[in-house]
């Protein structure tokens, strides 16, 4: 189909509001790529409609589409699921599985991480627990066994190996999540309540691509376990699908290049810092510079409460304000591609840390204490700015991916933009 006018590709799934696939495919070729969100009762009619030339298939249809394919690739038969469909010249459908390629690429990358100073993970040795039994799980299992893994255990909600008796696999060295638990918009949840049940765990792989850091990955991080997200797999399988769509070859070098670009585009930029350090003014300038939407969490708090922040403190107390602040933060940080200015006290609640980091680059906007504006800021006035700084400055620095000195609104925005472009 390479070079044809009017070819149409896309993604078939039940809920696709979280998908970054159109952005990925825009980097892979000059073709139309649409989201086809269909209810189960609509799938058969859609597949028979002739509306598309090629499809990727996601949850929950990777096995449901198989009976409608006139032919399956050897990989699709091996895996037992289809995530890529090509409409052939005679109108029949050919089913393939590029998840197999994608997870294989990701697992190879995990093994090779040792070359960049991290301990390599060899899935061929020791037990690997795979969470979930759907179409993605089948691809992961096939890729693991194809790579030499001999002890692969699948845990699902039903069956002999389930979440109620998962402690029987406490000796596992590797854990791979193939379920949608923790995926946008239901962020902050994990398929494993306590990762500590696995006493020898060396690596966690979560194939969820949005958010960038899932709750499961945070659990691993807190225990010093290497954790890897699903964006690389998503881009790798898309690259292989694009090769099938276009009957061409695309260099593997494009995978990391596109993954980095998509991550930069989709991650929010969260600005933290002392009250009066210029987060809002710098944030607005940065949003203009990058063509993004700007959000001020304090403004949303005022809107939600129906009264100014000073009145919230005076009438409801600080605890009520902080609870509302955390809820607003959760809502906005689930989104993608925003510039977000936060209140200076956002770091007073530990629960806010992972909320900010899950899908954002956190930037500490630093400013000399003597230059901070305190008017209209209750805690700055009542507690003293120096006392606040002593407590909060170390937290800002610990939380931030970057520390940028506010030397002027435009200059500071440009410096943040430059640092963002260098990520990955």
N, C-alpha and C positions, 0 to 999 in steps of 0.2 A: 504493500500500500504506500510505500515511500514516495512522496512527491504528488500523490493524488489530491485533488481539490475536494473539499467537503467531507473528508473522513471525520468520523465522530467517535471519540472514545470517552470512557468515564468510569465511575466507581459505583457499583451496586451494593446497597446495604440498607438496613432498616433505620438507623439513626446516624446521620453523617454530619451533624453540625460541628463536630470536632475536627473534621478532616483537613489535613494540609496537603492532600494528594494533588489538587489542582496546582498548587504552588510548585510542587516537586516536578510534575509533568511539564509545566511551563518551561522548566530548565532543561528538559530532556529532548524536546522537539517542538516543531511549529505545527501543532495540531490542537483541535478543540478537545477539551477534557471536562466533562460535566459530572455533577453529582446526581445519581439516580436513587433517591430515597424512596423505597417501596415497602409496603406492608407485605406480610407473607402471602396474602391472597392475590397480590398483584404480580408476583414474581414470574409465574408461568406466562401470563399474557405479555409481560414486558419482554421476556426472552424470545418469544415467538413473533414479536412485533416488527423486527427488522430495523429498529430505531437507531441501532448502534453498529459500529464496525468492530469494536473490541471493548472488553470490559476488564476491570479489576473487580474482585468480589470480596466483600468483607463480612463481618459478623451480621447476621447469623446464617448466611446462605452458602458457605463454602462447600457444604456437602449437599445442600438442597438443590443446587444447580446441576449436579452431575447427571441426573437422568435425562436432561435436555441436551446434553452434548452427544453428537453423533460419534465422536471419537475423543479418546483421552490420550494424552502424552504418557510416555513410560513413567515420567516423574509423578504425574497426577495419579496414575494407578498405584505406584509405589507408596505414595503418601496417603492416598485415600480421600483427597479433597481437591477442590479446584478453586483457585483464586484469580485466574486469568482466562478469559474466553476470547477467541477470535472467530468472527463470522467469515466463513470461506465464500468463495465466488459462487458456489451453488446454494448459498443461504444457510447451510448447516453450520453447527457450532463445534468448534474444537476447544477442548478444555485442557489447560495446563496448570502447573503449580509453580509460581515464581517465589512463593514464600520459602520454599526449600532452598533456593539460591540465596535469598535474603538472610535467612537465619544462619546458613552456612558461612556467608560472608561475615556476619556479626561474630559468630563463634570463633572463626579464624582470627578476627581482629582481637578478640579477648585473649586468645593464646599469644598473640604477638605483642600485647601490651608490655610484656616484660622487656622489650627492646627500648622502651621509653621510660625505664626506671621503675615500672610497676611489676609486681610478681606475676609471671605468666600463669594462666589457668589451663590445665590440660584436662579436658573433659573425658579423655580415654581412661583415666584412673579414678577409682572411687565411685561412689553413688551420686547420681544426679536425680533430683526430684523435679518433676514437671507438674506444675499446677494447671489443671484444666484438661479437658479431653476433646475439645472441639477441633475445628479445621486447622487452626494455627498450631495447636498441640501436636496434631499428626505430622505436620511439617517439621516441627522441632524434634520430635522423636526420630523421624527418618534421618534428619541431618545429624543428630547425635550418633545414631548407630552407624551411619555412613562414615562418620569421623572416628570410629573406633570405640565409642562408649559401649560398655557391656552391661552396666548396671543402671538401667533407667527405670524409674518408678513414676507412674502417673497417679496423681491425687486428684480426685474429683468429688463433687457433692454426694455422689452415690457410689456404691460398690465397696469392695473390700478395703481399698485404700482411700480413705476419706479424711476430711479435716478433723473429725472427732478423734481419730487414732493416728494422727500425723506424727505423734511422738515416737512411733515405732521406727521412724526413719531419722532419728536424731543424729545418726552417724553420717548423714549426707554431706558431701563436700561442695555440691553445687545446687543451686535452686533457680529454676526458670519459671517465671509466671507467664502463662499464655491466656489468662482470663482478662476480661475487661474491668476487673475490680481496681479502682483507683484512677480510672480514665475520666477525663473531662466529660460532663460537668461534675461528676461525683468524686472529686479529688479529696484527698485527706483520708481515704479509706485504704485498707490493705487486706489481701486475702489471708494473711497470716497474722493472728492476733499478737503473738509473741515469737519473734525470730530467735529468741534465746533457746528455744527448744532444740535447735540444731547446734550441737556443741562443737562441731569441727568445720563449720561452713567457711569456704574460701571465696566464693563468688556468688553474686546474685545478678541475674539478668531478667529485666522486666521488658517485655516486648511492647508495652504501652508507650506510645510516642508523645502523648499529650496528657498530662504535663511532662516537662522535661525531666523532672525528678519526682518520682511517685513516692507515696508514703512508704511502700516496701523498700525503696532505695534509701530513703531517709533512715529507716530502721537499720539497714545494713551499714550505712555510713557511721551511725552512732556506735556501732560495734566494731568499727575498723575493718569491715568486710568490703572488698571491691564490689562496686555496683555499676551496672551498665543499662542504659535505657534503650528504647526501641526505635529511635529515629534512624539510626544507621541501617537497621534491618529494613525499615519502611522504604528508604531511598534505594537500597540495593535491590529489593524485589521490584520496585517501580522501574529501575533501570533495565532489568531483565524483561519486564513486561513491555517497555517501550521498544526494545529490540525486536520483540515478537510483533508488536503493532506495526512497526515500520520496516520490518525485514532488513535490519541493518545491525551493525555492531557499535556499541558505545563503550568507551574506555572506562575501566573501573576507577580511574582517577576522578571521574565525575562524581562518584558516590560521596566521598568526603567533602568535596567542594560544594555540592548541593546541600548536603546535610548542614554544613556550616552556615551557608547562606539562609536556609530556611530557619535555622535556630535563631540567627540574628534578627530575622524578620518577625518571627512569632513571639519571641521572648519580650515580656514587658521590661521596662526600665523603671525600677523603683528607687526613688530618691529618699534617703534618710539623712537625719542630721538634727542639730540643735534647733530649738524654736528661734525663728528669726534669721536663720543662716542663708535664706534665699532659695529654698527648695521650689517654691511655687513659681517665682519669676524665672529661675533657671530652667525649670521644667517646661514652662510655656515656650521659652526660646528654643529649647531642645526639640520639642514637639513640632514647632514650625520648621526647624532645620531638617528634621527627618521625615516630615510629612505624616506625622502620627497624631492620634487623638490624645489630648492632655486631660488627666483626671486629678482633682485635688480631693484627697480623702476627707479633709476637714469640711469642705463644702458639701460633700455627700452626707456627712454626719449631721450638719445643720439642717439639710433638707429632710433627712429621715426623722429628726427630732422635732422639727418645726420651730426651733428657737436657736439663738446663738450659743456658741460653746460656753461663754461665760455664764449664761443662764443655766445650761445643763449642769455645770459644776455647782452653781449656787443652789439650784432647786433639787437636783437628783443625786448629786455627789459624784466623786471621781470614779467609783466602781461602776456606776451605771454608764458613765461616759466611756470608760475603757471597754466595757462589754459591747457597746454599740460600735465603737471604733474597730474592734476585732471582727464583728460581723460584716461591716462595710469593707474591710480589707479582704476578707475571704471572697466576697462577691466580685470585687474588681480584679483581684489577682488570678482568678480563674480564667479571665479573658486573655487575649493575646494582642501583642503589638501596641500596648499603651505606654505612655509616659505617666508615671504615678508619683505625685508628691504626697508624702505621708506626714502626719503630725510628729512633733519631736518626741512624744512619749510613746510612740508605737512599740519601742523596744522594752517597755516596762513589763510586757507580757511575753513570756517565753514561747507561748503557743503561736505567736505571730511570726516567729522566725522562719519556720518551714513554709508557712503560707506565703511569705514574700519570696522565698528562694525556689519554690516548686516550679515556677514558670517565668522567672524574672532574673535579670541582672541587677544586683543591688549596688547602688552608688552612694557613698557617704560624701555629702557636700560639706566640707569643712570650712570654718570661718573663725577668725579670732574672736574670743569671748567679748572683748571690748567693742566689737562691731555688731554684736547681735541685738536685734530689735526685740524689746520685751513688752511693749505696749499691747494691751489686749490679750496677753498670754498669762492665764491664771497661775500656772505652776512656776513660770519664770519669775513672776512678781512675788509670789508668796514664799517660795522656797529658796529663792536666790539662785541666780544663774550659775554662779561658781559651784554651788553644791550639786546642781543638776549635772553640770559638765563633768564633775569628778566621777559621777556614777555612770553617765551615759556614753561618754566619749569612748571608753574601752569597748563597749558593746557595739557601737556603730562600726568601729574598726574591725572587730571580730566578724561581724555579720557581712560586711561589704565585700564585693568582688573588686571594687576600685575605690580609692580615696582621691577626691578631686578638691583642690583648694578653690574657694570662690574668690576669684580675682577680678570679677566683673561678669555681668550676666552673659553677654554674647561669647566672651572668651571661655567661660566655664562650660557653656553648652557645647561649644566647638571641641573642647578637650574631651568631654564625655563621649561625643560622637566619634571622635578619633579612636578612643579606647574600645568602643563597641565594635567598630569595624575590624579591629585587630583580634577579636575573640575567635577562638578555634582556628 
